[in-house]
């Protein structure tokens, strides 16, 4: 009688060494940096991609896939968390963060990309075996196979409460925003369901890269000529803006390398233009950017000031950010000065300036397209932390401008507590009046009831920048 093989040997499979995928390894490393170090993906990802290219690990398509995996996973984190929670036997807080990152990467490949199911599961399990070990890779495999049984729409129908029962929670799960942010954006936007859904969807889209031709140093036509029609379009609203399509590389343009142009959202350009075009009573010789870092608006204002024979003072509290401002302004055709100073305790005399921009620190809820991880870090309590500073800086701005001069109060947040509430509170104490800012941007639609301006990603293709123009009257 022949010897029968042992049962264990008969059932075992040959060990397969996990395939190391540089794209998914890089995406995992970026997500861990975001989670462990509170890093921002837009700062972490470029050096990782650059190193991968230098090592010969990546080509252009690999870089595009890695970028999509990182940003897509972060943008859809709230939706994926709800789906993963329905597929595990424990609360998500009990799942180790590295495991949850791998699961989220896998969920995005399965539900948010066109990667075939078998490839998404296999590649993610291989990643898990490398970074987590075989034991936890089995858990990842089991969860991903559950996730793969349904499409995204079916999962959302299962895990999101009906809109009619809890509208804000429904939108929070469907569009992957914390509930408190959904509520705040809805209050700021007003209107019904369609508008808030359009806004939340826009927050989850990849924003265009927009360039600014710095006044007096470059032109939009120069940038368009350098890029070509296939990779660039004129800005929608700003005469200094150029929009890049996929494949457009800012660093390949001489004007960008030389600092005569830069990357700047069109909303930020419009804020600077509106302040520069506001009507003044009296002279127009001295301008101030009181929160100038990292220097985009300051560089634009400096160029516009130089064309009128005015001088810009750019002030920034943090010395390293003041250095960035100085770099952005280097080569400006007219006189300017950059200083490191606390805007709430300014070294200049009251009434010194004709125009003042105060783009105050804020929660950044208007730039969630660019920093999707910020939505998961911010808390309602952050508003209380920013409130005294925002009011203090606006008071400084109004003290710094002469009678008849104009202050621009700006934030990259549409939250009412950071916009109209600040302006209303400070105006109660000051001899000042709001100006209607809308006529200063005559080609821009849907600016609201005024007199202030609120830009929106879904309406204007910009960050949700806010601007109030205030004239000092006494």
Buried (B, 14 or more C-beta within 10 A) or exposed (E): EEEEEEEEEEEEEEEEEBEEBBBBBBBBBBBBBBBEEEBBBBEBBEEBBEEBBEEEBBEEEBBBBBBBBBBBBBBBBBBBBBBBEEBBEEEEEEBEEBBBBBBBBBBBBBBBEEBEBEEBBBBBBBBBBBBBEEEBBBBBBEBBBEBBEBEBEEBBEEBBBEBEEBBBBBBBBBBBBBBBBBBBBBEBBEEEEEBBBBBBEBBBEBBBBBBBBBBBBBBBEBBBEBBEEEBBBBBBBBEBBBBBEEEBEBEEBEBBEEBBBBEBBBBBBBBBBBBBBBEEBEEBEBBBBBBBBBBBBBBBBBBBBBEEEBBBBBBBBEEEBBBBBBBBBEBBEBEBEBBBBBBBEBEBEEEBBBBBBBBBBBBBBBBBBBBBBBBBBBEBEBBEEBBEBBBBBBBBBBBBBBEBBBBBBBBBBBBBBBBBBBBEBBBEEBEBEBBEBBBBBEEBEEBBEBBBBBBBBBBBBBBBBBBBBBBBEE
